[in-house]
Amino acid sequence: MRRNKFGNSTPERGGDRFAMRSFVHQRLKNKRRPRGRWRPLALALLSLVTLAALGSSNALADDVDDRRVRAGARLFRSLLAAETALEAQAGADGALHVVVLGGENATASDVSLLIAASGESGKSGIRDLPVKIERIANVAALDGSPKPAGIFLAGIPSDADLAKLIAWSNAAHIVLYSPFEGHVERGVAAGIAVEAKVQPYLNLPALQAAGVEIKPFYLKVAKVYP
């Protein structure tokens, strides 16, 4: 300590600097403390943003699949119309029986309408043959169904079920149609190719294995695998 000219004691200058540093340090320390309280909230917000992004991605994928299913239903109808021996596929009641396998109720209902009654002329049926749709939920239900003219996949089956469907359709000489990406390459007879334009997608070995012959005009507008 030292005394000023009035006789009062004052702290040393070095003590002033130490006191100031301590004061600044404490203020900075106090400023940092609140950040810890906000960290859980920031992490929670980050988690919500991540979940929202994942949900949007899944919704977009579902929407793409939904559009493929509806576009595929129209092309499936045109594929049946292009079969050379379609009349031989009719049942004892004179109708074409088509199985719509899987899919949500709303999607399967829309698909059934597109296949059965949405010809370019507005007429129901295909090549003057009435169409009857049978909606089934799984592969096991096929065993109790009458032989259909074709099977349309409205939902994505498991890998095991897809393999069973391919083998079953080939043995029964029935067209198996899937609008889902990658299925034609795995042995499904027909599907949809979405590239620069939307085209029918045909697996010629699978069609031959199923004993199905397609008219030449349809082959010209289709993408053919392999």
N, C-alpha and C positions, 0 to 999 in steps of 0.2 A: 504494500500500500504506500501511497505517497500523498502529501498534503498540497493543496493548491494555495493560492495567495490569500485566501480567506481563512486558511487554517483548517479547512475540511479535508477529510481523507477521501481519495478516489482510487478505484482499482487500477492496477497496472495495465498498460496498453495490450500486453500479451494476453491478459485475462479477458479483455474486451473481445479480442479476436476469437478466443476459445468459446466464450459465451455465445457469440454470434454463430459460430459453426454449429454449436449444439442446438441452437434455436432453429437454424435452417434444416439441419438433419432431422429434427423432430417433426417439422412441418412436412418434409418430403415423406417421412415414414407414415405420417397420418394420411397423406394423400394416397399412398399405395394400398393401404388397408382395405378401402371399399371395393377394390377390384376383385378381391377374393370372394366377396359376397355375390358378385355378378357372374362368376365363372359357371356355377351350376345352371343358371338361366341361359347363358350363352350356349352351353353344351346341349341343353334341352331344345333350344331353338334350332341348333344345327341338326339334331336328330329329326326334328319335325320336317325341316327342309329336305333332308335325305329321304325320309319316308314318302314325302309328297312327290319327289322326283321319281322314285321307284314306282309309286302308284300310277303316275302319269305314263311311265314307260310301259307298264303292264296293260294299262287301259288302251294305249295306242296299239300294242300288239294284238289285243283282243279285237279292236276295231278293224285292223287289217285282216285278221282271220275271218271276221264276220262278213266283210266285203267279198273276200275270196269265196266263201261258202255260197253267197247269193249269186255271184257271177258264175260260179261253177254249176249251180243248179240249172241255169239257162243253157250252159254248154252241154251239160249231161242230157238234157232234153233233146238238143240237136244231135248229140251222138247217137241216142237211141233211134232217132228218125233216120240216121245215116246207115243203120245196120241193113245189110242186104236181105236178111231173112228174119226181119222183125216179127212178122206175122206168126212165125213158128214159136215165138217166145210167149204168145198169148196163153192164158190159162184156159181151163175148161169153160169158164164163163165168157170167154171171148175178150177179156180185158188184159191189159198189161199190168202185172203186179210189180210194183217197185218198192224196195225196202229203203227207208231212211233210217240210218243207224246212228244213235247217239245224238248229241247236241242238246242245248237248252230248249225248253218247250217253245218259246217264241221263235227261235231260229228254225227249229224243225218244222213248225207250222208254216212259216214263210216259204221254206224250201219245198214243202209238199205242194203248196199252191203254185209255185213257179214251175215245178216239174209237170204237174197234172193239168193245169188249165191256163197256160200263158203262151200259147202259140202265137206266131206272128200275125196270123189272121184273126186272132181273138177266140178261136175255137178251143174247146177242151179236147183232151185226148191227143194221141200222136198217130199220124197217118191213118186217121179214121178209127183208131182203136182206143176205146176208153182206158183211162189210167186209174188204177186203184193204188193208193199209197198205204203201206203198212209201216208204222213207226215202232221201232223196237229200241230198247235201251242198251242191250249188250249182245255180244257175239253168241252167247249160249242160247238166246231166244231164236236164233236162226234155225235151229234143229227142228222146231215145231212149226215152222212156217212153210207154206207151199212154195214151190220153186219160183223165184221172181225173175223178171226180165233183166233186172239190174239192181245193184246195191249202191246207194249214195251215202258217203260218210259225212254226217253233219257235225260230228265232233271228232276230236283226235283220240284214237284208241291207244292203248299201251302198245309197246313194241311186240309183246307176245301175242296180243289180240290181232294186231295188224298182220303178223306172220300167219296166224290161223285163217284170217279172212282171205289172204292171197291164195293159200293152198286150197281152201274151201271153194272159192270162186272158180279156180282153174279146174278142179275136179268136177264141179257142177256145170261148167260151161256157162258162166254168168259174168257179165261185165261188172267189175268192181271199180268204182269211181271215187276218187278223193281230191278235193280242192286244196289240200294242204301241201305246203312246200316240202319237197324231198320224197314224197310217197311214190311218185311214178318211177323214180330212179330205184326204189327199193322193191319194185315188182308189181305195183298197182297198175291195172290196165290203162286207165285214163285219168286225166286231171286237167289242170289249168296252168298255163305259163303266163306270168305277168312280167313282161319286159318292156320293150318300147311300145308294145301293144299287147292286148290280151288275146291269147290264142288257145285253142284246144291243145292238149298235150297228151300224146299217145305213146304207150309202151308196146311196140309191135310184137315182140316175143310173148308178152303177157296176153295180148289179144289173140294171138295164134294159139297159145296154150289153152285159152278159154273157148276156142273154136268160134270166135266172133270175126266176121268179115265186114269191113267198112267200105262204103262206096268211095270211088276214087276222088270225087270232088272234095270230100271231107279231108282226105289225106293231104290234098294240095294246100289247104288253108291251115293245117295243123303243124305244130312242132312235133317232131318224131324222135323218140328215144329208143335205142341208142343211135 
